[in-house]
Amino acid sequence: MRWLYHYLFPVMWIAFFLYWRLAAIGGKAARRVEGMPSRMLRVTLWIGALGILMVDRLPLPWLYREFYRPGLVGFWAGASLTLAGLFFAVWARRHLGTNWSRSVTLKKGHELITSGPYRMVRHPIYTGLLAGFLGMAVAIGQVRGVLAFLLVLAALWMKWRLEEQWMREEFGQTYADYARRVPAVAPRLMQVLPGNSEVMK
């Protein structure tokens, strides 16, 4: 069973990124795309996060200090959180359809999607990704997992701040009302409870 603990997270993430690559085919044409500097900064943060998670022998021993001993319970709790996060991101990606893009982009005929997972959070793909990295941090129980999560959080925070600006410019008061009603990435409990029709409209 040792192989399961070693390969479970890589298999989940590889499957996720393969799906992501295939799902990117056939999107709407872009009419406004963010500049290269911001994209490259985010890529650098992502590479840093993945690097410290994948490499076990970096010459920085503090990265491998345990902040708690995860054991089997911690490992499987982290794996469950990662899997749930990735499925949430996939649900959001499928719901977004051809409006999705890798970079911050406004598409031709761009639509404001507020249904499905977008009723719970304005950026559910980022919510899912953050849950995925948080799950790995829980499963590893080492400082490097927390640092990787913070690097990804920084990368996504920069992206969603720019997206928010563009959405407000594109959709005006409609987006402002949506933003007041729905949080950015952390769902409010009352918004995900069944039967709360007032917020789920």
Secondary structure as UniProt FT lines:
FT   HELIX           2..23
FT   TURN            24..26
FT   STRAND          30..33
FT   HELIX           36..54
FT   HELIX           61..64
FT   HELIX           71..96
FT   HELIX           97..99
FT   STRAND          105..107
FT   TURN            108..109
FT   HELIX           116..119
FT   HELIX           124..140
FT   HELIX           143..171
FT   HELIX           173..181
FT   HELIX           189..192
FT   TURN            194..195
FT   HELIX           197..200
//
